[in-house]
Amino acid sequence: MAIATLIKTIQDIMRKDVGVDGDAQRISQIVWLLFLKIFDDKEQEWEFTVKGYKSPLQSQFRWSSWAKNPEGMTGEELIDFVNNELFPSLKKLANAAGVSPHGRVVGAVFEDAYNYMKSGTLLRQVINCIESDVDFNSSSDRHLFNDIYEKILADLQSAGNAGEYYTPRAVTQFMVDIINPKLGETVLDPACGTGGFLTNTIEHLKPQIKAAEDLKTLQDTITGVEKKPLPHMLAMTNVMLHGIDVPTNIRHDNTLSRPLRDYGPKDRVDIVITNPPFGGMEEDGIENNFPRKYQTRETADLFMALIMHLLKPDTGRAAVVLPDGFLFGEGTKTNLKRELLEEFNLHTIVRLPKGVFSPYTSINTNILFFEKGGPTKDVWFFEHPYPEGYKSYSRSKPLTIQEFDREKAWWGGAARKGRKVNEYAWKVSAKEIAARNYNLDCKNPHEVEVNHGEPDELMVEYESIVCQMEAAQTALKQALMESLRGGPMS
């Protein structure tokens, strides 16, 4: 069965269930079921490949025991089992003493999961669809899970406010390509959403893996934190699909809820790559975790303060998506930007056009690239143009990774050597930015400005055009009346 058809079939079954309300609940339901199927297939593999592997699940709670048989439990019996036995048992793994790392992964996924379905008959139909159509241990089917996953993410984009944790793949891939992580470097996404930056980083690092210990290094050095249950569940499954078998470093937490002073040297990282939620407000009291100069309830500003604090001295580097409001904003934003120029090398800002995050927001966004251990001398700006013929992006015409070839060719490699000013690129000195009260909203000086004229002149021109239109309408009306009086045309 084609992936789109499989997901649609499952969703159509769920739509008949009175307990499942809306796309977000349907997606959440599909994800926990898929996770258990994936985990069961992986366990069969681990029993052969991991010496002394012992399942953290009691035998009756493994997918192969209760879900695999298409003629197995159904109806009231199935719903009663899932709600009153399976879920309580899996949730306990989150905090139980002596649980193995594999068990902690299951517990983290199910900590805030919920079974929305009320009909055991319909639930059995969904389970049978998942069970019969894909086998994660079959090499030909393994890639199908990634396809299913991409389809779920695409559906999630349609589920309303998903933009707060979804970054277009072309943007994540470009940022990872430019940051160019090396195996052994610690990489953090403090607001990881569904794990897009982390999976791109994993794929980027895979060619550097030569031995089993390299895989362990990869697992130990990739860290993500997400505070909302559904994207966290998706992130856990996503990184498992990309080869991190025990993603205990993908934590369900709010990075901002810990006082900044409590983050010590051991918490510092080589790389931060993220798209922090912007436009949102944090709950009361969160701002008190930060020094007074950073205190605000604007989420993106607090994340910037945290990112700057967490980068390792002299070697730390970051790529962060931020809205235009950060560039020209004042108050806390000015304090952050002053520090960014004085203590970091804010070497490049890529200005993205409208519509990159469509349909969630039309806010203009930027990618800030900076390194710890400044100060900044010059900030290079690169304005990303639309492809020829485009006036915006859309779901059918999204931003593609190939469009970033222009930036990559201009970038100048790791040392950023040989950069040239051109119609898309220009640089502004840190001194000039400081004189502008740290306003980073620097416009492209090469852009051809359209002179719309003086308002008084425009009004005279407008009135003249209106007169011409009225005269044309009168003449047309007159010709039509004469034509009608002359009778039908031969």
C-alpha positions as CSV (number, residue, x, y, z in Angstrom):
1,M,0.0,0.0,0.0
2,A,1.3,3.5,-0.9
3,I,2.3,5.6,2.2
4,A,-0.2,8.3,1.6
5,T,-2.9,5.7,1.2
6,L,-1.9,3.9,4.4
7,I,-2.0,7.0,6.5
8,K,-5.3,8.1,4.9
9,T,-6.8,4.7,5.5
10,I,-5.8,4.9,9.2
11,Q,-7.1,8.4,9.5
12,D,-10.4,7.5,7.8
13,I,-10.9,4.7,10.4
14,M,-10.1,7.1,13.2
15,R,-12.6,9.6,11.9
16,K,-15.4,7.1,12.7
17,D,-14.3,7.0,16.3
18,V,-16.2,9.4,18.6
19,G,-13.2,9.8,20.9
20,V,-10.7,11.2,18.4
21,D,-11.2,14.9,17.8
22,G,-9.2,16.7,15.1
23,D,-5.9,16.1,13.3
24,A,-3.6,16.6,16.3
25,Q,-5.3,13.8,18.2
26,R,-5.3,11.5,15.2
27,I,-1.6,12.1,14.7
28,S,-0.8,11.6,18.4
29,Q,-2.7,8.3,18.2
30,I,-0.9,7.1,15.1
31,V,2.5,8.0,16.6
32,W,2.2,6.1,19.8
33,L,1.0,3.0,17.9
34,L,3.8,3.4,15.3
35,F,6.3,3.9,18.1
36,L,5.3,0.5,19.8
37,K,5.5,-1.2,16.4
38,I,9.0,0.2,15.7
39,F,10.2,-0.6,19.2
40,D,9.0,-4.2,18.9
41,D,10.7,-4.6,15.5
42,K,13.9,-3.0,17.0
43,E,13.7,-5.3,20.1
44,Q,13.8,-8.4,17.8
45,E,16.9,-7.0,16.2
46,W,18.5,-6.1,19.6
47,E,18.0,-9.6,20.9
48,F,20.5,-10.7,18.3
49,T,22.8,-7.7,18.2
50,V,23.0,-6.4,21.8
51,K,24.7,-8.9,24.2
52,G,22.4,-9.8,27.1
53,Y,19.5,-7.6,25.8
54,K,16.5,-7.9,28.1
55,S,13.2,-6.2,27.2
56,P,12.1,-3.5,29.7
57,L,8.5,-4.4,28.9
58,Q,6.6,-7.3,30.5
59,S,5.9,-9.9,27.8
60,Q,2.2,-9.2,27.6
61,F,2.8,-5.5,26.8
62,R,5.1,-6.1,23.8
63,W,3.4,-5.3,20.5
64,S,4.0,-8.8,19.2
65,S,2.0,-10.2,22.2
66,W,-1.2,-8.1,22.0
67,A,-1.3,-6.4,18.6
68,K,0.4,-8.6,16.0
69,N,-2.3,-11.3,15.6
70,P,-5.0,-9.8,13.4
71,E,-7.6,-12.0,15.0
72,G,-6.4,-11.0,18.5
73,M,-8.0,-8.8,21.2
74,T,-10.7,-6.5,19.9
75,G,-13.8,-4.6,21.1
76,E,-14.2,-3.8,24.8
77,E,-11.5,-6.2,25.8
78,L,-8.9,-4.3,23.7
79,I,-9.9,-0.9,25.0
80,D,-9.9,-2.1,28.5
81,F,-6.4,-3.6,28.1
82,V,-4.9,-0.5,26.4
83,N,-6.4,2.0,29.0
84,N,-6.1,0.0,32.2
85,E,-3.1,-2.2,31.7
86,L,-0.8,-1.1,28.8
87,F,-0.7,2.6,29.4
88,P,-0.3,2.6,33.2
89,S,2.5,0.0,32.8
90,L,4.4,2.1,30.1
91,K,3.9,5.4,31.9
92,K,5.5,3.9,35.1
93,L,8.8,3.4,33.1
94,A,9.3,7.2,33.0
95,N,10.2,7.4,36.7
96,A,10.7,3.8,38.0
97,A,13.9,3.0,39.7
98,G,16.4,0.6,38.0
99,V,14.8,1.0,34.5
100,S,17.2,0.3,31.6
101,P,17.9,3.1,29.1
102,H,15.6,1.4,26.6
103,G,12.8,1.4,29.2
104,R,13.4,5.1,29.9
105,V,12.9,5.9,26.2
106,V,9.5,4.1,26.3
107,G,8.5,5.9,29.5
108,A,9.5,9.3,28.1
109,V,7.3,8.7,25.0
110,F,4.3,7.5,27.0
111,E,4.6,10.0,29.9
112,D,2.1,12.3,28.4
113,A,0.6,10.0,25.7
114,Y,-3.1,9.2,25.7
115,N,-5.4,6.7,24.0
116,Y,-8.2,8.8,22.4
117,M,-10.0,5.9,20.7
118,K,-13.2,4.6,22.3
119,S,-14.0,1.8,19.9
120,G,-11.9,-1.3,20.3
121,T,-13.2,-2.6,16.9
122,L,-11.9,0.5,15.1
123,L,-8.6,0.4,17.1
124,R,-8.1,-3.2,16.0
125,Q,-8.6,-2.1,12.4
126,V,-5.9,0.6,12.8
127,I,-3.5,-1.9,14.4
128,N,-4.0,-4.4,11.6
129,C,-3.3,-1.7,9.0
130,I,0.0,-0.8,10.7
131,E,1.0,-4.5,11.3
132,S,0.2,-5.8,7.9
133,D,1.8,-3.1,5.8
134,V,5.3,-2.5,7.1
135,D,8.1,-4.5,8.8
136,F,10.8,-2.2,10.2
137,N,13.3,-5.1,10.1
138,S,12.8,-5.6,6.4
139,S,15.4,-3.5,4.5
140,S,12.9,-2.7,1.8
141,D,10.4,-1.5,4.3
142,R,12.7,0.4,6.6
143,H,12.7,3.4,4.3
144,L,8.9,3.3,4.3
145,F,8.9,4.2,7.9
146,N,10.7,7.4,7.1
147,D,8.1,8.0,4.3
148,I,5.3,7.4,6.7
149,Y,7.0,9.8,9.1
150,E,7.3,12.5,6.5
151,K,3.6,12.1,5.7
152,I,2.7,12.4,9.3
153,L,4.8,15.6,9.6
154,A,3.2,17.0,6.5
155,D,-0.2,16.3,8.0
156,L,0.9,17.9,11.3
157,Q,1.7,21.1,9.3
158,S,-2.0,21.2,8.5
159,A,-3.0,20.8,12.1
160,G,-3.3,24.4,13.0
161,N,-0.5,25.7,15.2
162,A,2.2,23.2,14.1
163,G,4.4,26.0,12.8
164,E,5.7,26.6,16.3
165,Y,7.6,23.4,16.1
166,Y,8.2,22.8,12.4
167,T,11.0,24.2,10.3
168,P,11.1,23.6,6.5
169,R,13.6,20.9,5.7
170,A,15.5,23.1,3.2
171,V,16.2,25.6,6.0
172,T,17.4,22.9,8.5
173,Q,19.6,21.2,6.0
174,F,21.2,24.5,4.9
175,M,21.9,25.5,8.5
176,V,23.5,22.0,9.3
177,D,25.5,22.1,6.1
178,I,27.0,25.5,6.9
179,I,27.6,24.7,10.6
180,N,29.2,21.4,9.5
181,P,29.3,19.4,12.8
182,K,32.1,17.0,13.3
183,L,31.7,13.6,15.1
184,G,32.5,14.1,18.8
185,E,31.2,17.7,18.9
186,T,28.3,18.3,21.2
187,V,25.2,19.5,19.4
188,L,22.1,20.9,21.1
189,D,18.7,22.0,19.9
190,P,17.0,23.5,23.0
191,A,13.6,23.7,21.4
192,C,13.8,20.7,19.1
193,G,10.2,20.3,18.1
194,T,9.8,17.2,15.9
195,G,13.6,16.8,15.7
196,G,14.3,18.2,12.2
197,F,17.7,19.8,13.1
198,L,18.8,16.7,15.0
199,T,18.0,14.2,12.2
200,N,19.7,16.4,9.7
201,T,22.7,16.5,12.0
202,I,22.7,12.7,12.4
203,E,22.6,12.3,8.6
204,H,25.4,14.8,8.2
205,L,27.6,12.8,10.7
206,K,26.8,9.3,9.4
207,P,29.6,9.3,6.8
208,Q,32.1,10.0,9.7
209,I,31.0,6.8,11.5
210,K,33.6,4.0,11.1
211,A,33.2,1.8,14.2
212,A,30.6,0.8,16.8
213,E,32.1,3.3,19.4
214,D,31.5,6.1,16.8
215,L,27.8,5.3,16.9
216,K,27.9,5.5,20.7
217,T,29.7,8.9,20.4
218,L,26.9,10.1,18.1
219,Q,24.2,9.0,20.5
220,D,26.0,10.7,23.4
221,T,26.6,14.0,21.7
222,I,23.2,14.8,20.0
223,T,20.9,16.4,22.5
224,G,17.4,17.9,22.1
225,V,14.8,19.3,24.5
226,E,11.1,19.8,23.7
227,K,8.4,20.9,26.2
228,K,5.2,19.8,24.3
229,P,4.3,16.1,24.4
230,L,3.3,15.5,20.8
231,P,6.4,17.0,19.1
232,H,8.6,15.3,21.8
233,M,7.0,11.9,20.9
234,L,7.6,12.6,17.2
235,A,11.2,13.7,17.9
236,M,12.0,10.5,19.8
237,T,10.5,8.3,17.0
238,N,12.2,10.4,14.4
239,V,15.8,10.0,15.8
240,M,15.2,6.3,16.3
241,L,14.3,6.0,12.6
242,H,17.6,7.8,11.8
243,G,19.7,5.3,13.7
244,I,19.8,6.5,17.4
245,D,18.5,3.3,19.1
246,V,18.3,4.7,22.6
247,P,17.5,8.5,22.3
248,T,17.7,9.2,26.1
249,N,19.2,12.6,25.2
250,I,15.9,13.8,23.6
251,R,14.3,15.2,26.8
252,H,10.8,16.2,27.5
253,D,11.3,19.5,29.4
254,N,11.3,23.3,29.1
255,T,15.0,24.4,28.8
256,L,13.9,27.9,30.1
257,S,12.6,26.6,33.4
258,R,16.1,26.1,34.8
259,P,17.8,29.2,36.2
260,L,20.6,30.4,33.9
261,R,23.2,30.4,36.7
262,D,22.6,26.7,37.2
263,Y,24.0,25.9,33.8
264,G,27.7,25.2,34.4
265,P,30.7,24.3,32.3
266,K,29.6,20.7,31.9
267,D,26.4,21.9,30.3
268,R,28.2,23.9,27.6
269,V,28.1,22.7,24.0
270,D,30.1,23.1,20.8
271,I,27.1,23.8,18.6
272,V,23.5,25.1,19.0
273,I,21.3,24.9,16.0
274,T,17.7,25.8,16.5
275,N,14.5,27.6,15.5
276,P,13.2,28.8,18.9
277,P,9.4,29.5,19.1
278,F,8.8,33.2,18.5
279,G,5.8,35.4,19.1
280,G,4.9,33.4,22.2
281,M,5.0,34.4,25.8
282,E,6.4,32.3,28.6
283,E,4.4,31.6,31.8
284,D,4.7,33.9,34.7
285,G,8.0,33.6,36.7
286,I,10.1,32.0,33.9
287,E,11.8,35.3,33.3
288,N,13.1,35.3,36.9
289,N,15.4,32.4,35.9
290,F,17.4,35.1,33.9
291,P,19.5,38.1,35.0
292,R,17.6,41.4,35.0
293,K,19.2,42.6,31.7
294,Y,17.5,39.6,29.9
295,Q,14.2,39.6,31.7
296,T,11.3,39.4,29.3
297,R,8.4,37.0,28.7
298,E,9.2,36.9,24.9
299,T,10.2,33.3,24.3
300,A,12.7,33.8,21.5
301,D,14.6,36.5,23.5
302,L,15.0,34.1,26.5
303,F,16.2,31.3,24.2
304,M,18.8,33.7,22.7
305,A,20.1,34.5,26.2
306,L,20.3,30.8,27.0
307,I,22.0,29.9,23.7
308,M,24.7,32.6,24.2
309,H,25.3,31.3,27.7
310,L,25.6,27.7,26.7
311,L,28.1,28.0,23.9
312,K,31.7,26.9,24.8
313,P,34.1,29.8,25.1
314,D,36.2,30.3,22.0
315,T,34.9,27.2,20.1
316,G,31.1,27.4,20.4
317,R,29.1,28.3,17.3
318,A,25.4,28.6,16.5
319,A,22.8,29.0,13.8
320,V,19.5,30.4,15.0
321,V,16.3,31.3,13.1
322,L,14.8,34.6,14.4
323,P,12.1,37.0,13.3
324,D,12.7,40.5,11.9
325,G,11.4,41.8,15.3
326,F,14.6,40.7,17.0
327,L,16.7,42.7,14.5
328,F,15.0,46.0,15.1
329,G,13.5,45.5,18.6
330,E,14.7,47.4,21.7
331,G,14.9,46.8,25.4
332,T,16.0,43.3,26.2
333,K,16.7,42.7,22.5
334,T,19.1,45.7,22.5
335,N,20.9,44.2,25.5
336,L,21.2,40.8,23.7
337,K,22.4,42.4,20.5
338,R,25.0,44.5,22.3
339,E,26.4,41.4,23.9
340,L,26.2,39.5,20.6
341,L,28.5,42.1,19.0
342,E,30.8,42.6,21.9
343,E,31.4,39.0,23.0
344,F,30.6,37.0,19.9
345,N,31.4,37.1,16.2
346,L,28.1,37.6,14.6
347,H,29.6,37.0,11.2
348,T,26.5,36.4,8.9
349,I,22.8,37.1,8.8
350,V,20.8,35.4,6.0
351,R,17.6,37.3,5.4
352,L,14.9,34.9,4.3
353,P,12.0,36.2,2.1
354,K,8.3,36.2,3.1
355,G,6.5,32.9,2.9
356,V,9.3,30.5,4.0
357,F,7.1,29.5,7.0
358,S,3.8,29.8,5.2
359,P,1.1,29.0,6.0
360,Y,1.8,29.4,9.7
361,T,3.2,32.9,9.7
362,S,4.0,35.6,7.2
363,I,6.6,37.1,9.5
364,N,9.9,37.7,7.9
365,T,12.7,35.5,9.3
366,N,16.5,35.5,9.4
367,I,19.2,33.0,10.2
368,L,21.9,34.3,12.5
369,F,25.3,32.6,12.4
370,F,27.7,33.5,15.3
371,E,30.7,32.2,17.2
372,K,31.6,32.6,20.9
373,G,34.8,34.7,21.4
374,G,34.2,38.0,19.6
375,P,34.1,40.8,19.2
376,T,32.3,41.3,15.9
377,K,34.1,43.5,13.4
378,D,31.7,43.3,10.5
379,V,28.3,41.6,9.9
380,W,27.7,40.2,6.5
381,F,24.1,40.2,5.3
382,F,22.8,37.9,2.5
383,E,19.3,38.4,1.2
384,H,17.9,35.2,-0.1
385,P,16.0,35.9,-3.4
386,Y,12.9,34.2,-4.6
387,P,13.4,31.8,-7.6
388,E,12.5,33.4,-10.9
389,G,8.8,33.8,-11.4
390,Y,8.0,33.4,-7.7
391,K,6.2,36.0,-5.6
392,S,6.0,33.9,-2.5
393,Y,6.4,30.2,-1.4
394,S,3.5,27.9,-0.8
395,R,2.8,24.3,0.1
396,S,2.9,23.3,-3.6
397,K,6.0,25.6,-4.2
398,P,8.2,25.3,-1.1
399,L,11.7,26.6,-0.6
400,T,14.2,24.0,-1.8
401,I,17.7,23.2,-0.7
402,Q,19.1,23.8,-4.2
403,E,18.1,27.5,-3.8
404,F,20.8,27.8,-1.1
405,D,23.6,26.9,-3.6
406,R,24.0,30.7,-4.2
407,E,24.8,31.3,-0.5
408,K,27.1,28.2,-0.3
409,A,29.1,29.4,-3.4
410,W,29.5,32.8,-1.8
411,W,30.2,31.7,1.8
412,G,33.9,31.2,1.4
413,G,34.2,27.8,3.2
414,A,34.8,27.3,6.9
415,A,37.2,30.3,7.0
416,R,34.7,32.5,5.1
417,K,37.5,33.7,2.8
418,G,37.0,35.7,-0.4
419,R,33.4,37.0,0.3
420,K,32.4,39.6,-2.2
421,V,29.7,42.3,-2.1
422,N,27.1,41.6,-4.8
423,E,23.4,42.3,-5.5
424,Y,22.4,39.9,-2.6
425,A,25.3,40.4,-0.2
426,W,26.6,43.4,1.7
427,K,28.4,44.1,5.0
428,V,27.9,46.6,7.8
429,S,30.6,47.4,10.5
430,A,29.9,46.6,14.1
431,K,30.6,50.3,14.9
432,E,27.9,51.4,12.5
433,I,25.4,48.9,14.1
434,A,26.3,50.2,17.5
435,A,25.7,53.8,16.3
436,R,22.3,52.6,15.2
437,N,21.5,51.5,18.8
438,Y,22.2,47.9,17.7
439,N,19.5,47.9,15.1
440,L,20.4,44.9,12.8
441,D,17.5,45.5,10.4
442,C,19.9,46.6,7.6
443,K,18.3,46.9,4.2
444,N,20.0,45.7,1.0
445,P,21.8,48.8,-0.4
446,H,21.7,47.2,-3.9
447,E,18.0,46.9,-4.1
448,V,16.4,49.1,-6.7
449,E,14.0,51.4,-4.9
450,V,10.7,52.2,-6.6
451,N,10.0,55.9,-6.4
452,H,6.2,56.2,-5.9
453,G,6.2,60.0,-6.2
454,E,4.8,62.8,-4.0
455,P,1.3,62.2,-2.5
456,D,0.0,65.5,-4.0
457,E,1.2,64.5,-7.5
458,L,-0.2,61.0,-7.1
459,M,-3.6,62.5,-6.2
460,V,-3.7,64.7,-9.3
461,E,-2.7,61.7,-11.4
462,Y,-5.4,59.5,-9.7
463,E,-8.1,62.1,-10.3
464,S,-7.1,62.4,-14.0
465,I,-7.3,58.6,-14.4
466,V,-10.8,58.6,-12.7
467,C,-12.0,61.3,-15.1
468,Q,-10.7,59.3,-18.1
469,M,-12.4,56.2,-16.8
470,E,-15.7,58.0,-16.3
471,A,-15.5,59.5,-19.9
472,A,-14.8,56.0,-21.3
473,Q,-17.8,54.6,-19.4
474,T,-20.1,57.3,-20.6
475,A,-19.0,56.8,-24.2
476,L,-19.5,53.0,-23.9
477,K,-22.9,53.5,-22.4
478,Q,-23.9,55.9,-25.2
479,A,-22.7,53.5,-27.9
480,L,-24.6,50.6,-26.3
481,M,-27.8,52.7,-26.1
482,E,-27.5,53.7,-29.8
483,S,-26.9,50.1,-30.7
484,L,-30.0,48.9,-28.8
485,R,-32.2,51.7,-30.4
486,G,-31.0,50.6,-33.9
487,G,-32.5,47.1,-33.3
488,P,-30.9,43.7,-33.4
489,M,-27.6,43.5,-35.2
490,S,-27.7,41.6,-38.5
